[in-house]
């Protein structure tokens, strides 16, 4: 990072050159394209892993939800699925730093384990003192290597290949502190975490306002006598099916306009559906179909430290659904006129079995989930994208 800043400053101070730069060969250009594609894929993987980890932390889960809402909102605004991969290059840099630091910490963890074992066997032995000294020395070396790698640009090779002399020169160069401070600020603050958190919080509250009544009716139905319970269950199921038709697109329009009122405009939503009914059907089917298998992961409780593993599957399943929802809204925005009724009504009829199946599966998950009736409120397709609340 610091190296990039230094290069930019040098380019500003150097005069313009009239020499035409040498054209890159086809092999070098091809390797550059392959490297850029690999970096992009690594950024996607880093982004998914990061969202999965955030989704398991209480309250911080809203960051993950806010990002997924921004994905669908940006696709709806720009009309391109590619625009939904927000911050992939920056996630690749975060991933390289995390991977580099993890690799450097492996020898430290091994040495720490050996030092701990030596202290358990004989705290006053020579081996225990030696391993403790080795741990201190290695800790200092690892810390210096991490700092030096960040000064040199924080690429993976910088963490694995130490160059102490160059790191010292960069650290002692004029203006090094200011460049490092600006680079660290750009690296940490530019992702707009407060924006994603605020977007996720409002999206969560808006979705919860739609879901709380039908889900509560389903939860109460299993606790009442057969007569009232059946009525409450049927009413809750019908309301949930009606809400599910609108809610994914409410959230997308909210993120598209950054306006909470967009989540409470069913009339506008019906007009958008009439303009692109097939796209809406595909997006809604993907959202529900990808969400259903994830309920199976709630059958048995997992250790807290392992909750990010099923959360990884949750994010992988929800991310494409958010992309498709934004794509459907974008298609509706591009078509000002509604489709012919012969196109709209068969799609509306095709939604009925899809919604009934989803509602039935959601209702019976309370008898399979570890959390029982409370699992009905874990609507991961519309709320925080995690298999558990994280509490």
C-alpha positions in Angstrom: 0.0 0.0 0.0 2.7 2.4 1.0 4.7 1.5 -2.2 1.7 2.5 -4.3 1.4 5.8 -2.6 5.1 6.5 -3.1 4.8 5.7 -6.8 1.8 8.1 -7.2 3.8 10.9 -5.5 6.8 10.3 -7.7 4.6 10.3 -10.8 3.2 13.7 -9.8 6.7 15.2 -9.4 8.2 13.8 -12.6 7.9 15.8 -15.8 5.8 14.5 -18.7 7.7 12.2 -21.0 7.3 12.3 -24.8 8.8 8.8 -25.2 6.1 6.4 -26.4 6.1 3.4 -23.9 7.0 0.0 -25.2 4.1 -2.2 -26.1 3.7 -5.2 -23.9 4.0 -8.6 -25.5 1.1 -11.0 -25.9 2.5 -13.4 -23.3 3.0 -10.6 -20.7 -0.5 -9.3 -21.5 -2.0 -12.7 -21.2 -0.3 -13.3 -17.9 -1.6 -10.0 -16.7 -5.2 -10.9 -17.6 -4.8 -14.2 -15.9 -3.4 -12.6 -12.8 -6.2 -10.0 -12.7 -8.8 -12.7 -13.0 -7.2 -14.8 -10.3 -7.1 -11.7 -8.0 -10.8 -11.0 -8.7 -11.7 -14.6 -7.9 -9.6 -14.5 -4.7 -11.4 -11.2 -3.8 -14.8 -12.9 -4.3 -13.7 -15.8 -2.0 -12.4 -13.4 0.6 -15.6 -11.4 0.4 -17.7 -14.5 1.0 -15.6 -15.7 3.9 -15.6 -12.3 5.5 -19.4 -12.0 5.2 -19.8 -15.4 6.6 -17.7 -14.5 9.7 -19.5 -11.2 10.2 -22.9 -13.0 9.9 -22.2 -15.1 13.0 -21.4 -12.1 15.3 -24.5 -10.5 17.1 -25.3 -7.0 15.9 -22.3 -7.0 13.5 -24.5 -9.3 11.4 -26.2 -6.2 10.2 -23.0 -5.3 8.3 -23.4 -8.5 6.3 -27.1 -7.9 5.6 -26.3 -4.3 4.6 -23.8 -5.4 2.1 -26.2 -7.9 0.5 -28.8 -5.3 0.3 -26.4 -2.9 -1.4 -25.6 -5.7 -3.9 -29.2 -6.0 -5.0 -29.7 -2.2 -4.9 -26.7 -1.5 -7.0 -27.7 -4.1 -9.6 -31.1 -2.6 -9.7 -29.7 0.9 -10.3 -27.1 0.0 -12.9 -28.8 -3.0 -14.5 -25.6 -5.2 -14.6 -25.0 -8.3 -12.5 -21.3 -7.4 -12.5 -22.0 -4.2 -10.6 -23.3 -6.3 -7.7 -19.8 -7.5 -6.8 -19.1 -4.5 -4.7 -15.6 -4.1 -3.3 -14.1 -7.3 -4.7 -10.7 -5.8 -5.3 -10.6 -4.3 -1.9 -11.7 -7.6 -0.4 -8.8 -9.3 -2.2 -6.4 -6.9 -0.4 -8.0 -7.7 2.9 -7.8 -11.4 2.1 -4.1 -11.2 1.2 -3.3 -9.5 4.4 -5.3 -12.0 6.5 -3.7 -14.9 4.7 -0.2 -13.5 5.0 -0.6 -12.8 8.7 -2.1 -16.3 9.3 0.9 -17.9 7.5 3.3 -15.9 9.6 1.5 -16.9 12.8 1.8 -20.6 12.2 5.4 -20.9 13.4 4.4 -18.7 16.4 1.5 -21.0 17.3 3.8 -24.0 17.1 6.5 -22.4 19.3 3.9 -21.3 21.8 2.5 -24.8 22.1 6.0 -26.2 22.7 6.7 -23.6 25.3 3.5 -24.3 27.1 4.2 -28.0 27.1 7.7 -27.4 28.4 6.3 -25.3 31.3 3.8 -28.0 32.2 6.5 -30.7 32.4 9.0 -28.6 34.3 8.6 -24.9 34.7 12.1 -24.4 36.0 13.9 -26.5 33.4 16.3 -25.3 30.8 14.1 -26.4 28.0 11.2 -24.3 29.3 13.3 -21.2 29.6 14.7 -21.8 26.1 11.3 -22.2 24.5 10.1 -19.1 26.3 13.0 -17.1 25.0 12.5 -18.5 21.5 8.8 -17.5 21.7 9.7 -13.9 22.6 12.3 -13.6 19.8 10.0 -15.1 17.2 7.1 -12.8 18.3 9.3 -9.8 17.7 10.5 -11.1 14.3 6.9 -11.9 13.2 5.7 -8.4 14.3 8.5 -6.7 12.4 7.8 -8.9 9.3 4.1 -8.0 9.3 4.9 -4.3 9.6 7.5 -4.5 6.9 5.2 -6.4 4.6 2.5 -3.7 5.0 5.1 -1.0 4.3 6.1 -2.7 1.1 2.5 -3.1 -0.2 0.9 -5.9 1.8 1.0 -8.4 -1.1 1.3 -12.1 -0.2 4.9 -12.3 -1.4 5.8 -9.5 0.9 4.7 -11.5 3.9 6.6 -14.7 2.8 9.8 -13.1 1.6 11.5 -10.8 4.2 13.4 -7.8 3.0 14.4 -6.0 6.2 16.7 -3.4 4.6 14.1 -2.2 2.2 11.5 -2.1 5.0 13.8 0.0 7.2 14.4 2.4 4.3 10.7 2.8 3.7 10.1 3.3 7.4 12.8 6.0 7.6 12.0 7.8 4.3 10.8 11.4 4.5 7.0 11.5 4.9 6.8 7.8 5.6 4.5 8.2 8.6 2.0 10.4 6.7 1.9 8.0 3.7 1.4 5.0 6.0 -1.3 6.8 7.9 -3.2 7.8 4.7 -2.8 4.3 3.3 -4.1 2.7 6.5 -7.0 5.2 6.6 -7.8 4.4 2.9 -7.5 0.7 3.6 -9.7 0.6 6.7 -12.3 3.4 6.3 -13.0 3.4 2.6 -15.2 0.2 2.8 -18.0 2.4 4.4 -18.8 0.1 7.3 -21.1 2.7 9.0 -23.1 3.0 5.7 -23.6 -0.8 5.4 -24.5 -1.1 9.1 -27.1 1.6 8.8 -28.5 0.1 5.6 -28.6 -3.3 7.2 -30.3 -2.0 10.4 -33.1 -0.3 8.5 -33.5 -3.2 6.1 -33.8 -5.6 9.1 -36.4 -3.5 10.8 -38.4 -3.0 7.7 -38.4 -6.7 6.9 -39.2 -7.6 10.5 -42.2 -5.3 10.4 -43.6 -7.4 7.5 -42.7 -10.8 8.9 -43.5 -10.4 12.6 -47.3 -10.9 12.3 -47.5 -13.9 9.9 -44.6 -15.6 11.7 -46.1 -15.0 15.1 -49.4 -16.5 13.9 -47.5 -19.6 12.8 -45.7 -19.8 16.1 -48.9 -19.4 18.1 -50.7 -22.0 16.0 -48.6 -24.8 17.2 -49.4 -23.9 20.9 -53.2 -23.6 20.5 -55.9 -26.2 20.5 -56.7 -27.9 17.1 -59.6 -25.5 16.2 -58.1 -22.1 16.9 -54.6 -23.4 16.1 -55.7 -24.4 12.6 -57.3 -21.0 12.0 -54.2 -19.2 13.2 -52.0 -21.4 11.1 -54.0 -20.9 7.9 -54.1 -17.2 8.5 -50.4 -17.0 9.3 -49.5 -19.1 6.3 -51.6 -17.0 3.9 -50.1 -13.8 5.2 -46.6 -15.2 5.0 -47.1 -16.3 1.4 -48.4 -12.8 0.6 -45.4 -11.1 2.3 -42.9 -13.4 0.7 -44.1 -12.3 -2.8 -43.3 -8.7 -2.1 -40.5 -8.7 0.5 -37.4 -9.5 -1.6 -38.3 -6.8 -4.0 -39.2 -4.3 -1.2 -35.7 -4.8 0.2 -34.1 -4.3 -3.3 -36.1 -1.1 -3.9 -35.2 0.2 -0.5 -31.5 -0.4 -1.2 -31.8 1.0 -4.7 -33.3 4.3 -3.4 -31.9 4.3 0.1 -35.4 5.2 1.3 -37.2 3.2 4.0 -40.6 4.1 2.6 -39.8 2.0 -0.5 -40.4 -1.1 1.6 -44.0 -0.2 2.1 -45.3 0.5 -1.4 -47.1 -2.6 -2.6 -48.9 -0.7 -5.4 -45.6 0.3 -7.0 -44.3 -3.3 -6.6 -47.3 -4.7 -8.5 -46.6 -2.3 -11.3 -43.0 -3.4 -11.5 -44.1 -7.0 -11.5 -46.4 -6.4 -14.4 -43.5 -5.0 -16.4 -41.2 -8.0 -15.9 -43.2 -10.9 -14.5 -40.9 -13.7 -15.7 -37.8 -12.0 -14.2 -39.6 -11.6 -10.9 -40.6 -15.2 -10.9 -37.1 -16.4 -11.5 -35.7 -14.1 -8.8 -38.4 -15.2 -6.2 -38.0 -18.9 -7.1 -34.2 -18.6 -6.7 -34.6 -16.8 -3.3 -37.0 -19.4 -1.9 -35.4 -22.6 -3.4 -31.9 -21.6 -2.2 -33.2 -20.7 1.2 -35.1 -24.0 1.9 -32.1 -26.5 2.2 -30.4 -24.2 4.6 -33.1 -24.9 7.3 -31.6 -28.4 7.5 -28.4 -27.0 9.0 -30.5 -25.9 12.1 -31.4 -29.4 13.1 -28.5 -29.6 15.6 -26.7 -26.9 17.4 -23.1 -26.3 16.5 -20.2 -25.1 18.6 -19.9 -21.3 18.6 -16.5 -21.4 17.1 -17.7 -23.4 14.1 -20.9 -21.4 13.3 -19.1 -19.6 10.5 -18.9 -22.9 8.5 -22.6 -23.3 7.9 -22.8 -19.5 7.6 -20.5 -19.8 4.6 -23.1 -21.9 2.8 -25.8 -19.4 3.8 -23.9 -16.5 2.2 -23.1 -18.5 -0.9 -26.8 -19.3 -1.3 -28.2 -15.9 -0.6 -25.7 -13.9 -2.6 -26.9 -15.1 -6.1 -30.5 -14.6 -5.0 -29.8 -11.0 -4.2 -28.1 -10.5 -7.5 -31.2 -12.0 -9.3 -33.6 -9.8 -7.3 -31.7 -6.7 -8.3 -31.6 -7.9 -11.9 -35.4 -8.4 -11.9 -36.0 -4.9 -10.6 -33.6 -3.4 -13.2 -35.5 -5.1 -16.0 -38.8 -3.7 -14.7 -37.3 -0.2 -14.5 -36.2 -0.5 -18.2 -39.7 -1.6 -19.5 -42.2 1.2 -19.0 -45.2 -0.8 -20.3 -46.7 -3.8 -18.6 -46.6 -7.2 -20.2 -49.7 -8.8 -21.8 -52.1 -10.4 -19.3 -51.6 -13.7 -21.1 -48.0 -13.5 -19.9 -48.7 -12.1 -16.4 -51.5 -14.4 -15.2 -49.8 -17.8 -15.9 -46.8 -16.6 -13.9 -49.0 -15.5 -11.1 -50.6 -19.0 -11.0 -47.2 -20.6 -11.1 -46.3 -18.7 -7.9 -49.1 -20.4 -5.9 -47.5 -23.9 -5.6 -44.1 -22.3 -5.0 -45.3 -20.2 -2.2 -47.4 -22.9 -0.6 -44.5 -25.3 -0.6 -42.2 -22.7 1.0 -44.8 -21.8 3.7 -45.3 -25.5 4.6 -41.6 -26.2 4.8 -41.1 -23.1 7.0 -43.9 -24.1 9.3 -42.6 -27.7 9.9 -39.0 -26.5 10.5 -40.0 -25.6 14.0 -40.2 -29.3 14.7 -36.8 -30.0 13.3 -34.7 -27.0 14.4 -32.8 -27.1 17.7 -34.4 -23.8 18.7 -37.9 -25.0 18.1 -40.6 -22.4 17.5 -38.0 -19.5 17.7 -36.5 -20.8 14.5 -39.5 -19.4 12.6 -38.2 -16.0 13.3 -34.8 -16.9 11.7 -35.9 -15.9 8.2 -32.4 -15.9 6.8 -33.5 -15.2 3.2 -34.8 -11.8 4.3 -33.1 -11.0 7.6 -29.5 -11.6 8.8 -27.9 -14.2 6.5 -26.9 -16.7 9.3 -28.1 -20.1 10.4 -28.3 -18.9 13.9 -28.9 -15.5 15.6 -25.5 -15.8 17.2 -26.6 -15.4 20.7 
